[in-house]
Amino acid sequence: GQNIDQPTEMTATEGAIVQINCTYQTSGFNGLFWYQQHAGEAPTFLSYNVLDGLEEKGRFSSFLSRSKGYSYLLLKELQMKDSASYLCAVMDSNYQLIWGAGTKLIIKP
Amino acid sequence: EAGVTQFPSHSVIEKGQTVTLRCDPISGHDNLYWYRRVMGKEIKFLLHFVKESKQDESGMPNNRFLAERTGGTYSTLKVQPAELEDSGVYFCASSPKPDIYGYTFGSGTRLTVV
């Protein structure tokens, strides 16, 4: 079957760094996405990885290892507005998004 | 450019009633997807339209769910009759092609069946 695993909840301090991990098993692979979702709002695109390695975009970076079925999202210089759910999703061979349950990130002052 | 629009944003109905959710994709996006997130669980794929045709409806949970996309523009998702387990957030997304480019989500419809 297809499976995406990520931690349910994480807590971090304002100004610090946090790493959210995601492991996956899917039928086919056409890339891995990270989305941010604030309560009551649509998921918003953060990053896309299809090749192994690190993609950096400002305070956010995303890493992918296809051989290990593993990705992480790294958030630096955390701000209170980063409190949200972070969703890992893999696009399978049929171009469908398979979603993880999301990681709720709580930022404390 | 207007984004993907869904309405209503929130619907509360009684078990056994009928509800119709609507999604207006970004203009020109041939591909339209419906997803659902039930409380505490991950988002699940429901179906995929290419223009007015159902490309893949393997995620539709049962025959109480009917999706249409007349004329290849907006889409509706009807639940009839609604059951308690249908409660959740229903997301719509659209893209120009069936790949990652321009893949945009709507803000979702929160359905509560009581």
gemmi code that builds the backbone of each chain (N, CA, C; Angstrom):
import gemmi

chains = {
    "A": [
        ("GLY", (0.815, -1.199, 0.000), (0.000, 0.000, 0.000), (0.845, 1.243, 0.000)),
        ("GLN", (0.215, 2.380, -0.076), (0.917, 3.651, -0.104), (0.851, 4.273, 1.284)),
        ("ASN", (1.945, 4.843, 1.711), (2.026, 5.337, 3.063), (2.973, 6.517, 3.162)),
        ("ILE", (2.534, 7.545, 3.857), (3.364, 8.714, 4.147), (3.343, 8.911, 5.647)),
        ("ASP", (4.500, 8.982, 6.275), (4.572, 9.153, 7.728), (5.300, 10.435, 8.084)),
        ("GLN", (4.734, 11.174, 8.997), (5.375, 12.361, 9.537), (4.891, 12.526, 10.971)),
        ("PRO", (5.676, 13.210, 11.820), (5.253, 13.351, 13.218), (3.963, 14.161, 13.317)),
        ("THR", (3.191, 13.854, 14.334), (1.897, 14.509, 14.508), (2.055, 15.964, 14.951)),
        ("GLU", (2.981, 16.190, 15.865), (3.128, 17.535, 16.426), (4.572, 17.773, 16.844)),
        ("MET", (5.008, 19.020, 16.668), (6.334, 19.420, 17.123), (6.241, 20.802, 17.738)),
        ("THR", (7.127, 21.057, 18.697), (7.179, 22.364, 19.345), (8.588, 22.916, 19.227)),
        ("ALA", (8.677, 24.206, 18.931), (9.982, 24.845, 18.805), (9.886, 26.272, 19.324)),
        ("THR", (11.052, 26.868, 19.513), (11.119, 28.223, 20.067), (11.370, 29.253, 18.971)),
        ("GLU", (10.764, 30.394, 19.099), (10.971, 31.496, 18.160), (12.461, 31.765, 17.990)),
        ("GLY", (12.881, 31.895, 16.719), (14.285, 32.144, 16.427), (15.124, 30.899, 16.233)),
        ("ALA", (14.596, 29.764, 16.622), (15.360, 28.498, 16.537), (15.186, 27.861, 15.154)),
        ("ILE", (15.698, 26.624, 15.051), (15.602, 25.831, 13.825), (14.810, 24.557, 14.138)),
        ("VAL", (13.971, 24.126, 13.191), (13.238, 22.876, 13.389), (13.282, 22.065, 12.092)),
        ("GLN", (13.366, 20.754, 12.243), (13.385, 19.841, 11.097), (12.186, 18.904, 11.196)),
        ("ILE", (11.366, 18.896, 10.166), (10.190, 18.030, 10.117), (10.471, 16.913, 9.117)),
        ("ASN", (10.445, 15.678, 9.592), (10.777, 14.528, 8.751), (9.542, 13.913, 8.105)),
        ("CYS", (9.767, 13.275, 6.979), (8.692, 12.590, 6.248), (9.283, 11.352, 5.583)),
        ("THR", (8.684, 10.209, 5.810), (9.082, 8.991, 5.098), (7.897, 8.511, 4.274)),
        ("TYR", (8.211, 7.881, 3.153), (7.127, 7.519, 2.247), (7.368, 6.175, 1.574)),
        ("GLN", (6.246, 5.539, 1.230), (6.256, 4.347, 0.379), (5.089, 4.523, -0.572)),
        ("THR", (5.380, 4.694, -1.845), (4.312, 4.935, -2.821), (4.559, 4.113, -4.080)),
        ("SER", (3.492, 3.978, -4.882), (3.615, 3.299, -6.167), (4.044, 4.332, -7.191)),
        ("GLY", (5.311, 4.397, -7.448), (5.832, 5.400, -8.364), (6.145, 6.691, -7.639)),
        ("PHE", (6.947, 7.501, -8.275), (7.380, 8.749, -7.636), (7.565, 9.810, -8.720)),
        ("ASN", (6.804, 10.889, -8.570), (6.966, 12.038, -9.470), (7.213, 13.293, -8.660)),
        ("GLY", (7.854, 13.128, -7.522), (8.232, 14.291, -6.745), (7.556, 14.343, -5.394)),
        ("LEU", (8.161, 15.081, -4.493), (7.642, 15.242, -3.132), (7.428, 16.718, -2.849)),
        ("PHE", (6.278, 17.007, -2.272), (5.888, 18.383, -1.977), (5.836, 18.609, -0.472)),
        ("TRP", (6.108, 19.826, -0.084), (5.786, 20.296, 1.259), (4.821, 21.462, 1.118)),
        ("TYR", (3.744, 21.387, 1.899), (2.752, 22.451, 1.932), (2.628, 22.958, 3.367)),
        ("GLN", (2.289, 24.232, 3.474), (1.964, 24.817, 4.780), (0.463, 25.087, 4.801)),
        ("GLN", (-0.144, 24.779, 5.916), (-1.578, 25.037, 6.020), (-1.902, 25.650, 7.369)),
        ("HIS", (-2.414, 26.890, 7.322), (-2.943, 27.507, 8.528), (-4.393, 27.088, 8.671)),
        ("ALA", (-4.854, 27.056, 9.911), (-6.204, 26.583, 10.209), (-7.238, 27.346, 9.375)),
        ("GLY", (-8.120, 26.592, 8.715), (-9.188, 27.202, 7.949), (-8.781, 27.740, 6.596)),
        ("GLU", (-7.530, 27.510, 6.206), (-7.061, 28.037, 4.919), (-6.619, 26.896, 4.012)),
        ("ALA", (-6.418, 27.231, 2.727), (-5.948, 26.244, 1.756), (-4.477, 25.919, 2.008)),
        ("PRO", (-4.052, 24.702, 1.662), (-2.611, 24.415, 1.711), (-1.875, 25.321, 0.727)),
        ("THR", (-0.757, 25.857, 1.136), (0.042, 26.693, 0.245), (1.377, 26.018, -0.011)),
        ("PHE", (1.798, 26.076, -1.244), (3.005, 25.397, -1.699), (4.253, 25.988, -1.044)),
        ("LEU", (5.126, 25.095, -0.546), (6.405, 25.521, 0.007), (7.567, 25.073, -0.871)),
        ("SER", (7.574, 23.758, -1.220), (8.732, 23.248, -1.945), (8.381, 21.999, -2.721)),
        ("TYR", (9.222, 21.699, -3.686), (9.076, 20.506, -4.508), (10.459, 19.926, -4.749)),
        ("ASN", (10.626, 18.628, -4.449), (11.886, 17.923, -4.710), (11.592, 16.711, -5.577)),
        ("VAL", (12.367, 16.551, -6.634), (12.235, 15.339, -7.440), (13.594, 14.639, -7.575)),
        ("LEU", (14.671, 15.386, -7.358), (16.017, 14.812, -7.359), (16.567, 14.824, -5.941)),
        ("ASP", (17.495, 13.920, -5.680), (18.106, 13.865, -4.361), (18.851, 15.155, -4.065)),
        ("GLY", (18.810, 15.540, -2.810), (19.587, 16.703, -2.402), (18.751, 17.733, -1.682)),
        ("LEU", (19.375, 18.858, -1.461), (18.797, 19.943, -0.674), (18.385, 21.098, -1.579)),
        ("GLU", (17.151, 21.546, -1.386), (16.660, 22.742, -2.093), (16.452, 23.826, -1.049)),
        ("GLU", (17.112, 24.966, -1.237), (16.993, 26.030, -0.260), (16.199, 27.190, -0.839)),
        ("LYS", (15.291, 27.706, -0.016), (14.456, 28.821, -0.437), (14.227, 29.712, 0.774)),
        ("GLY", (15.101, 30.683, 0.939), (14.976, 31.591, 2.066), (15.175, 30.868, 3.388)),
        ("ARG", (14.213, 31.035, 4.295), (14.326, 30.396, 5.608), (13.967, 28.915, 5.560)),
        ("PHE", (13.385, 28.477, 4.448), (12.931, 27.087, 4.326), (13.845, 26.312, 3.386)),
        ("SER", (14.157, 25.071, 3.775), (14.923, 24.167, 2.915), (14.235, 22.816, 2.938)),
        ("SER", (14.345, 22.080, 1.839), (13.775, 20.736, 1.802), (14.797, 19.789, 1.215)),
        ("PHE", (14.862, 18.604, 1.807), (15.845, 17.600, 1.418), (15.125, 16.339, 0.991)),
        ("LEU", (15.692, 15.644, 0.016), (15.107, 14.392, -0.467), (16.184, 13.336, -0.653)),
        ("SER", (15.861, 12.114, -0.192), (16.659, 10.932, -0.513), (15.694, 9.888, -1.058)),
        ("ARG", (15.726, 9.685, -2.364), (14.783, 8.740, -2.978), (15.093, 7.297, -2.591)),
        ("SER", (16.361, 6.984, -2.443), (16.724, 5.601, -2.096), (16.227, 5.236, -0.702)),
        ("LYS", (16.138, 6.224, 0.172), (15.678, 5.975, 1.543), (14.198, 6.283, 1.720)),
        ("GLY", (13.558, 6.835, 0.695), (12.140, 7.213, 0.838), (11.966, 8.215, 1.957)),
        ("TYR", (12.792, 9.248, 1.945), (12.886, 10.152, 3.097), (13.056, 11.591, 2.633)),
        ("SER", (12.368, 12.461, 3.339), (12.510, 13.888, 3.092), (12.440, 14.624, 4.417)),
        ("TYR", (12.999, 15.812, 4.471), (12.750, 16.686, 5.615), (12.576, 18.117, 5.145)),
        ("LEU", (11.838, 18.860, 5.954), (11.650, 20.292, 5.761), (12.349, 20.987, 6.924)),
        ("LEU", (13.258, 21.889, 6.606), (14.036, 22.595, 7.624), (13.583, 24.049, 7.652)),
        ("LEU", (13.171, 24.507, 8.811), (12.745, 25.896, 8.969), (13.725, 26.600, 9.909)),
        ("LYS", (14.305, 27.683, 9.426), (15.286, 28.429, 10.204), (14.686, 29.735, 10.706)),
        ("GLU", (15.324, 30.289, 11.721), (14.915, 31.600, 12.255), (13.392, 31.661, 12.436)),
        ("LEU", (12.897, 30.697, 13.189), (11.452, 30.541, 13.321), (10.772, 31.821, 13.795)),
        ("GLN", (9.598, 32.064, 13.189), (8.776, 33.201, 13.573), (7.425, 32.672, 14.043)),
        ("MET", (6.743, 33.481, 14.834), (5.460, 33.037, 15.374), (4.491, 32.681, 14.249)),
        ("LYS", (4.575, 33.391, 13.122), (3.662, 33.126, 12.009), (3.910, 31.777, 11.344)),
        ("ASP", (5.027, 31.124, 11.708), (5.307, 29.793, 11.150), (4.485, 28.708, 11.848)),
        ("SER", (3.788, 29.068, 12.896), (2.900, 28.106, 13.554), (1.811, 27.703, 12.569)),
        ("ALA", (1.792, 26.429, 12.205), (0.872, 25.935, 11.182), (1.036, 24.425, 11.098)),
        ("SER", (0.256, 23.812, 10.232), (0.473, 22.405, 9.898), (1.324, 22.326, 8.647)),
        ("TYR", (2.236, 21.372, 8.632), (3.116, 21.177, 7.480), (2.828, 19.796, 6.902)),
        ("LEU", (2.421, 19.801, 5.646), (1.966, 18.578, 4.991), (2.997, 18.098, 3.980)),
        ("CYS", (3.344, 16.831, 4.094), (4.219, 16.171, 3.137), (3.327, 15.410, 2.160)),
        ("ALA", (3.590, 15.524, 0.870), (2.770, 14.836, -0.132), (3.666, 14.346, -1.261)),
        ("VAL", (3.392, 13.137, -1.715), (4.153, 12.548, -2.818), (3.242, 12.404, -4.028)),
        ("MET", (3.731, 12.790, -5.186), (2.969, 12.601, -6.417), (3.358, 11.238, -6.992)),
        ("ASP", (2.360, 10.370, -7.153), (2.682, 9.001, -7.570), (2.723, 8.907, -9.093)),
        ("SER", (2.809, 7.698, -9.587), (2.983, 7.503, -11.030), (1.761, 7.953, -11.832)),
        ("ASN", (0.617, 8.088, -11.197), (-0.593, 8.574, -11.864), (-0.800, 10.070, -11.660)),
        ("TYR", (0.206, 10.744, -11.148), (0.142, 12.181, -10.869), (-0.927, 12.517, -9.834)),
        ("GLN", (-1.201, 11.568, -8.940), (-2.064, 11.854, -7.816), (-1.195, 12.186, -6.615)),
        ("LEU", (-1.682, 13.114, -5.793), (-0.957, 13.443, -4.572), (-1.386, 12.511, -3.454)),
        ("ILE", (-0.401, 11.864, -2.845), (-0.626, 11.022, -1.670), (-0.135, 11.819, -0.473)),
        ("TRP", (-0.991, 12.010, 0.509), (-0.691, 12.946, 1.574), (-0.331, 12.275, 2.881)),
        ("GLY", (0.569, 12.906, 3.630), (0.755, 12.565, 5.027), (-0.326, 13.270, 5.845)),
        ("ALA", (-0.432, 12.899, 7.107), (-1.477, 13.467, 7.969), (-1.143, 14.873, 8.439)),
        ("GLY", (0.093, 15.294, 8.191), (0.479, 16.648, 8.579), (1.138, 16.697, 9.944)),
        ("THR", (2.040, 17.651, 10.095), (2.718, 17.909, 11.365), (2.311, 19.280, 11.865)),
        ("LYS", (1.713, 19.314, 13.035), (1.336, 20.600, 13.633), (2.559, 21.178, 14.331)),
        ("LEU", (2.999, 22.328, 13.886), (4.174, 22.981, 14.464), (3.718, 24.115, 15.371)),
        ("ILE", (4.136, 24.032, 16.634), (3.795, 25.061, 17.621), (5.061, 25.850, 17.922)),
        ("ILE", (4.991, 27.159, 17.744), (6.140, 28.032, 18.026), (5.875, 28.762, 19.327)),
        ("LYS", (6.841, 28.680, 20.244), (6.712, 29.364, 21.527), (7.678, 30.538, 21.594)),
        ("PRO", (7.273, 31.615, 22.249), (8.149, 32.797, 22.342), (9.421, 32.481, 23.123)),
    ],
    "B": [
        ("GLU", (-4.896, 37.139, -11.117), (-5.602, 35.916, -11.534), (-6.363, 35.369, -10.337)),
        ("ALA", (-7.654, 35.059, -10.534), (-8.434, 34.488, -9.447), (-7.930, 33.086, -9.188)),
        ("GLY", (-8.005, 32.685, -7.907), (-7.567, 31.349, -7.546), (-8.685, 30.351, -7.691)),
        ("VAL", (-8.495, 29.192, -7.093), (-9.524, 28.159, -7.072), (-10.535, 28.544, -5.998)),
        ("THR", (-11.788, 28.588, -6.378), (-12.835, 29.026, -5.460), (-13.755, 27.882, -5.106)),
        ("GLN", (-14.018, 27.740, -3.820), (-14.947, 26.702, -3.379), (-16.045, 27.329, -2.522)),
        ("PHE", (-17.241, 26.826, -2.684), (-18.318, 27.240, -1.793), (-19.379, 26.154, -1.684)),
        ("PRO", (-20.054, 26.120, -0.541), (-19.860, 27.044, 0.564), (-18.541, 26.774, 1.291)),
        ("SER", (-18.149, 27.695, 2.142), (-16.939, 27.466, 2.923), (-17.228, 26.521, 4.079)),
        ("HIS", (-18.479, 26.512, 4.507), (-18.864, 25.670, 5.625), (-20.322, 25.274, 5.456)),
        ("SER", (-20.615, 23.994, 5.672), (-21.982, 23.506, 5.563), (-22.266, 22.542, 6.701)),
        ("VAL", (-23.389, 22.758, 7.377), (-23.831, 21.856, 8.435), (-25.169, 21.277, 8.001)),
        ("ILE", (-25.240, 19.968, 7.894), (-26.474, 19.314, 7.464), (-26.771, 18.136, 8.372)),
        ("GLU", (-28.011, 17.691, 8.315), (-28.395, 16.532, 9.114), (-28.154, 15.254, 8.318)),
        ("LYS", (-27.877, 14.208, 9.039), (-27.722, 12.894, 8.425), (-28.940, 12.592, 7.563)),
        ("GLY", (-28.670, 12.102, 6.356), (-29.746, 11.760, 5.437), (-30.070, 12.852, 4.428)),
        ("GLN", (-29.606, 14.056, 4.700), (-29.846, 15.155, 3.762), (-28.831, 15.102, 2.625)),
        ("THR", (-29.060, 15.995, 1.672), (-28.194, 16.093, 0.501), (-27.417, 17.411, 0.552)),
        ("VAL", (-26.168, 17.349, 0.150), (-25.366, 18.569, 0.090), (-24.601, 18.569, -1.234)),
        ("THR", (-24.468, 19.746, -1.812), (-23.714, 19.899, -3.057), (-22.620, 20.925, -2.848)),
        ("LEU", (-21.398, 20.497, -3.093), (-20.239, 21.373, -2.978), (-19.828, 21.800, -4.376)),
        ("ARG", (-19.343, 23.021, -4.464), (-18.961, 23.531, -5.784), (-17.509, 23.983, -5.788)),
        ("CYS", (-16.853, 23.763, -6.911), (-15.474, 24.201, -7.111), (-15.357, 24.899, -8.449)),
        ("ASP", (-14.827, 26.113, -8.426), (-14.525, 26.847, -9.653), (-13.010, 26.878, -9.816)),
        ("PRO", (-12.482, 26.161, -10.797), (-11.023, 26.128, -10.956), (-10.513, 27.434, -11.563)),
        ("ILE", (-9.198, 27.549, -11.627), (-8.599, 28.668, -12.330), (-8.953, 28.543, -13.815)),
        ("SER", (-9.327, 29.649, -14.406), (-9.742, 29.637, -15.804), (-8.650, 29.051, -16.691)),
        ("GLY", (-9.055, 28.108, -17.546), (-8.097, 27.488, -18.459), (-7.450, 26.228, -17.926)),
        ("HIS", (-7.682, 25.923, -16.647), (-7.123, 24.694, -16.081), (-8.024, 23.519, -16.449)),
        ("ASP", (-7.482, 22.622, -17.278), (-8.272, 21.464, -17.698), (-8.410, 20.416, -16.596)),
        ("ASN", (-7.423, 20.376, -15.715), (-7.388, 19.319, -14.695), (-7.969, 19.823, -13.382)),
        ("LEU", (-8.899, 19.072, -12.861), (-9.551, 19.435, -11.597), (-9.587, 18.202, -10.714)),
        ("TYR", (-9.205, 18.389, -9.464), (-9.096, 17.284, -8.505), (-9.948, 17.589, -7.276)),
        ("TRP", (-10.541, 16.552, -6.748), (-11.217, 16.646, -5.450), (-10.463, 15.786, -4.446)),
        ("TYR", (-10.277, 16.365, -3.235), (-9.652, 15.664, -2.125), (-10.536, 15.835, -0.900)),
        ("ARG", (-10.342, 14.961, 0.069), (-11.099, 15.056, 1.313), (-10.178, 14.789, 2.494)),
        ("ARG", (-10.399, 15.568, 3.549), (-9.663, 15.311, 4.786), (-10.680, 15.090, 5.897)),
        ("VAL", (-10.734, 13.865, 6.386), (-11.589, 13.534, 7.515), (-10.813, 13.855, 8.778)),
        ("MET", (-11.515, 14.262, 9.806), (-10.895, 14.700, 11.067), (-9.789, 13.743, 11.530)),
        ("GLY", (-8.606, 14.320, 11.736), (-7.506, 13.555, 12.308), (-6.794, 12.641, 11.340)),
        ("LYS", (-7.225, 12.633, 10.088), (-6.588, 11.741, 9.116), (-5.986, 12.549, 7.972)),
        ("GLU", (-5.237, 11.849, 7.130), (-4.578, 12.544, 6.040), (-5.562, 12.883, 4.926)),
        ("ILE", (-5.161, 13.836, 4.088), (-5.946, 14.189, 2.918), (-5.956, 12.992, 1.958)),
        ("LYS", (-7.133, 12.693, 1.439), (-7.273, 11.567, 0.508), (-7.804, 12.041, -0.838)),
        ("PHE", (-7.239, 11.485, -1.879), (-7.697, 11.753, -3.242), (-9.085, 11.159, -3.450)),
        ("LEU", (-9.966, 11.927, -4.115), (-11.286, 11.417, -4.473), (-11.377, 11.145, -5.974)),
        ("LEU", (-11.176, 12.184, -6.782), (-11.218, 11.966, -8.231), (-10.555, 13.090, -8.992)),
        ("HIS", (-10.357, 12.821, -10.276), (-9.635, 13.716, -11.168), (-10.429, 13.868, -12.461)),
        ("PHE", (-10.732, 15.112, -12.821), (-11.368, 15.434, -14.100), (-10.318, 15.980, -15.050)),
        ("VAL", (-10.416, 15.590, -16.314), (-9.730, 16.292, -17.382), (-10.833, 16.865, -18.258)),
        ("LYS", (-10.929, 18.168, -18.228), (-12.080, 18.859, -18.837), (-13.348, 18.271, -18.216)),
        ("GLU", (-14.278, 17.782, -19.018), (-15.520, 17.283, -18.420), (-15.496, 15.788, -18.138)),
        ("SER", (-14.388, 15.129, -18.478), (-14.316, 13.675, -18.333), (-13.658, 13.268, -17.016)),
        ("LYS", (-14.167, 12.207, -16.427), (-13.569, 11.659, -15.215), (-12.367, 10.804, -15.607)),
        ("GLN", (-11.191, 11.308, -15.295), (-9.959, 10.599, -15.621), (-9.711, 9.445, -14.646)),
        ("ASP", (-10.038, 9.709, -13.386), (-9.778, 8.728, -12.339), (-10.719, 9.014, -11.183)),
        ("GLU", (-11.577, 8.068, -10.854), (-12.484, 8.262, -9.720), (-12.300, 7.153, -8.706)),
        ("SER", (-11.085, 6.630, -8.662), (-10.802, 5.491, -7.786), (-10.898, 5.824, -6.307)),
        ("GLY", (-10.833, 7.108, -5.962), (-10.873, 7.475, -4.562), (-12.267, 7.770, -4.024)),
        ("MET", (-13.265, 7.727, -4.870), (-14.629, 8.013, -4.400), (-15.041, 6.902, -3.432)),
        ("PRO", (-15.497, 7.270, -2.232), (-15.720, 6.264, -1.190), (-16.886, 5.315, -1.459)),
        ("ASN", (-17.948, 5.804, -2.073), (-19.105, 4.951, -2.353), (-20.064, 5.681, -3.287)),
        ("ASN", (-21.179, 5.023, -3.609), (-22.081, 5.597, -4.610), (-22.967, 6.709, -4.059)),
        ("ARG", (-22.745, 7.099, -2.819), (-23.472, 8.263, -2.310), (-22.813, 9.558, -2.790)),
        ("PHE", (-21.649, 9.440, -3.356), (-20.902, 10.593, -3.847), (-20.988, 10.648, -5.365)),
        ("LEU", (-21.380, 11.820, -5.875), (-21.472, 12.011, -7.319), (-20.799, 13.321, -7.697)),
        ("ALA", (-19.824, 13.239, -8.582), (-19.115, 14.434, -9.042), (-19.429, 14.671, -10.510)),
        ("GLU", (-19.580, 15.929, -10.849), (-19.833, 16.309, -12.239), (-19.017, 17.548, -12.579)),
        ("ARG", (-18.764, 17.683, -13.857), (-18.056, 18.868, -14.332), (-18.597, 19.171, -15.736)),
        ("THR", (-19.758, 19.741, -15.750), (-20.444, 20.034, -16.995), (-19.708, 21.124, -17.760)),
        ("GLY", (-19.446, 20.865, -19.039), (-18.802, 21.876, -19.865), (-17.335, 22.082, -19.554)),
        ("GLY", (-16.813, 21.277, -18.660), (-15.396, 21.381, -18.348), (-15.011, 22.622, -17.592)),
        ("THR", (-15.979, 23.282, -16.963), (-15.648, 24.486, -16.185), (-15.691, 24.150, -14.708)),
        ("TYR", (-16.748, 24.623, -14.003), (-16.812, 24.331, -12.574), (-17.243, 22.883, -12.342)),
        ("SER", (-17.000, 22.415, -11.138), (-17.367, 21.049, -10.773), (-18.233, 21.075, -9.516)),
        ("THR", (-19.106, 20.088, -9.419), (-19.891, 19.907, -8.203), (-19.652, 18.508, -7.649)),
        ("LEU", (-19.720, 18.413, -6.349), (-19.619, 17.133, -5.654), (-20.845, 17.023, -4.756)),
        ("LYS", (-21.700, 16.066, -5.084), (-22.937, 15.896, -4.335), (-22.824, 14.680, -3.433)),
        ("VAL", (-23.293, 14.842, -2.208), (-23.326, 13.732, -1.253), (-24.795, 13.497, -0.906)),
        ("GLN", (-25.271, 12.279, -1.243), (-26.690, 11.996, -1.071), (-26.924, 10.510, -0.827)),
        ("PRO", (-27.452, 10.099, 0.307), (-27.684, 10.897, 1.500), (-26.409, 10.989, 2.344)),
        ("ALA", (-26.243, 12.100, 3.019), (-25.031, 12.292, 3.829), (-25.076, 11.429, 5.083)),
        ("GLU", (-23.902, 10.923, 5.460), (-23.729, 10.143, 6.674), (-22.752, 10.873, 7.594)),
        ("LEU", (-22.755, 10.482, 8.867), (-21.897, 11.161, 9.840), (-20.425, 11.102, 9.437)),
        ("GLU", (-20.005, 9.968, 8.870), (-18.588, 9.797, 8.530), (-18.156, 10.622, 7.327)),
        ("ASP", (-19.114, 11.308, 6.699), (-18.762, 12.170, 5.568), (-18.236, 13.531, 6.034)),
        ("SER", (-18.330, 13.794, 7.314), (-17.846, 15.068, 7.845), (-16.350, 15.207, 7.599)),
        ("GLY", (-15.952, 16.392, 7.194), (-14.538, 16.641, 6.937), (-14.396, 17.889, 6.090)),
        ("VAL", (-13.198, 18.099, 5.607), (-12.941, 19.237, 4.727), (-12.698, 18.713, 3.320)),
        ("TYR", (-13.426, 19.253, 2.374), (-13.335, 18.830, 0.972), (-12.568, 19.897, 0.204)),
        ("PHE", (-11.424, 19.494, -0.335), (-10.573, 20.413, -1.088), (-10.680, 20.133, -2.578)),
        ("CYS", (-10.581, 21.201, -3.327), (-10.520, 21.107, -4.773), (-9.190, 21.716, -5.210)),
        ("ALA", (-8.603, 21.174, -6.251), (-7.372, 21.734, -6.810), (-7.478, 21.696, -8.321)),
        ("SER", (-6.763, 22.601, -8.978), (-6.751, 22.565, -10.438), (-5.343, 22.822, -10.948)),
        ("SER", (-5.093, 22.353, -12.155), (-3.797, 22.571, -12.797), (-3.999, 22.569, -14.308)),
        ("PRO", (-3.097, 23.261, -15.026), (-3.221, 23.279, -16.493), (-2.981, 21.900, -17.101)),
        ("LYS", (-1.995, 21.199, -16.551), (-1.655, 19.860, -17.032), (-1.601, 18.938, -15.822)),
        ("PRO", (-1.659, 17.621, -16.058), (-1.630, 16.697, -14.916), (-0.225, 16.494, -14.366)),
        ("ASP", (0.408, 17.591, -13.980), (1.694, 17.483, -13.324), (1.775, 18.576, -12.281)),
        ("ILE", (2.943, 18.931, -11.830), (3.034, 19.786, -10.648), (2.883, 21.266, -10.954)),
        ("TYR", (3.016, 21.629, -12.204), (3.057, 23.059, -12.490), (1.680, 23.698, -12.389)),
        ("GLY", (1.608, 24.758, -11.640), (0.358, 25.481, -11.499), (-0.679, 24.775, -10.663)),
        ("TYR", (-0.267, 23.781, -9.917), (-1.200, 23.016, -9.082), (-1.614, 23.905, -7.922)),
        ("THR", (-2.900, 24.271, -7.884), (-3.386, 25.248, -6.913), (-4.600, 24.707, -6.186)),
        ("PHE", (-4.614, 24.894, -4.877), (-5.723, 24.419, -4.063), (-6.713, 25.527, -3.763)),
        ("GLY", (-7.969, 25.145, -3.607), (-8.973, 26.025, -3.045), (-8.905, 25.963, -1.528)),
        ("SER", (-9.664, 26.817, -0.883), (-9.600, 26.901, 0.581), (-10.450, 25.853, 1.275)),
        ("GLY", (-11.203, 25.081, 0.501), (-11.921, 23.951, 1.074), (-13.328, 24.284, 1.542)),
        ("THR", (-14.123, 23.242, 1.631), (-15.464, 23.323, 2.220), (-15.476, 22.409, 3.431)),
        ("ARG", (-15.786, 22.984, 4.576), (-15.886, 22.184, 5.799), (-17.310, 21.669, 5.907)),
        ("LEU", (-17.480, 20.363, 5.802), (-18.797, 19.740, 5.880), (-18.954, 19.072, 7.237)),
        ("THR", (-20.026, 19.414, 7.912), (-20.351, 18.792, 9.195), (-21.719, 18.136, 9.070)),
        ("VAL", (-21.747, 16.830, 9.289), (-23.010, 16.088, 9.247), (-23.375, 15.728, 10.683)),
        ("VAL", (-24.576, 16.152, 11.095), (-24.981, 15.934, 12.497), (-26.189, 14.998, 12.582)),
    ],
}
model = gemmi.Model(1)
for chain_id, residues in chains.items():
    chain = gemmi.Chain(chain_id)
    for i, (resn, *xyz) in enumerate(residues, 1):
        res = gemmi.Residue()
        res.name, res.seqid = resn, gemmi.SeqId(i, " ")
        for name, pos in zip(("N", "CA", "C"), xyz):
            atom = gemmi.Atom()
            atom.name, atom.element = name, gemmi.Element(name[0])
            atom.pos, atom.b_iso = gemmi.Position(*pos), 0.0
            res.add_atom(atom)
        chain.add_residue(res)
    model.add_chain(chain)
structure = gemmi.Structure()
structure.add_model(model)
structure.setup_entities()
